[in-house]
Amino acid sequence: MNKTKHHSIEDIEAELIAQAWKEPEFRKELLENPRQALSSRGYHVPDDVVCKVLEEPEHTWMIVIPTCPTNILEFDDDAIFNLASKEAHHLHHSKDYIKEEGLWELYSHRYWPSHHEEP
């Protein structure tokens, strides 16, 4: 997804949630046809990216388990836990942060599977 005024996934998600709360028709469209709804707001989702939007019911705990990095067993438990913690908190850090933390190889397999080289 891209839209120039936002710099993080969290910003985009926050804006979309706020719009969905304020605009029932947008919320309905976002749930029924997310790609079209996002496009109508200026966000482009690449064709090779599956886009799903779910509504979390009240008193429900939904856990999304991301795809496991292909090289996960090359890392120790602490590195794996650090990456899982960032996923669990929806902290999509910049490539520079991940590189500084020594998690580039692990993170790149998760988010950029065809681009394992450092940024």
NORFENPE-V221426 format. One record per residue. N is the residue number from 1. SS is DSSP state (@ for helix, = for strand, . for the rest). Layout:
BEGIN
N/SS, N/SS
END
This chain:
BEGIN
1/., 2/., 3/., 4/., 5/., 6/., 7/., 8/., 9/@, 10/@, 11/@, 12/@, 13/@, 14/@, 15/@, 16/@, 17/@, 18/@, 19/@, 20/@, 21/@, 22/@, 23/., 24/@, 25/@, 26/@, 27/@, 28/@, 29/@, 30/@, 31/@, 32/@, 33/., 34/@, 35/@, 36/@, 37/@, 38/@, 39/@, 40/@, 41/., 42/., 43/., 44/., 45/., 46/., 47/., 48/., 49/., 50/., 51/., 52/., 53/., 54/., 55/., 56/., 57/., 58/., 59/., 60/., 61/., 62/., 63/., 64/., 65/., 66/., 67/., 68/., 69/., 70/., 71/., 72/@, 73/@, 74/@, 75/., 76/., 77/@, 78/@, 79/@, 80/@, 81/@, 82/@, 83/@, 84/@, 85/@, 86/@, 87/@, 88/@, 89/., 90/., 91/., 92/., 93/., 94/., 95/@, 96/@, 97/@, 98/@, 99/@, 100/@, 101/., 102/., 103/., 104/@, 105/@, 106/@, 107/@, 108/@, 109/@, 110/@, 111/@, 112/., 113/., 114/., 115/., 116/., 117/., 118/., 119/.
END
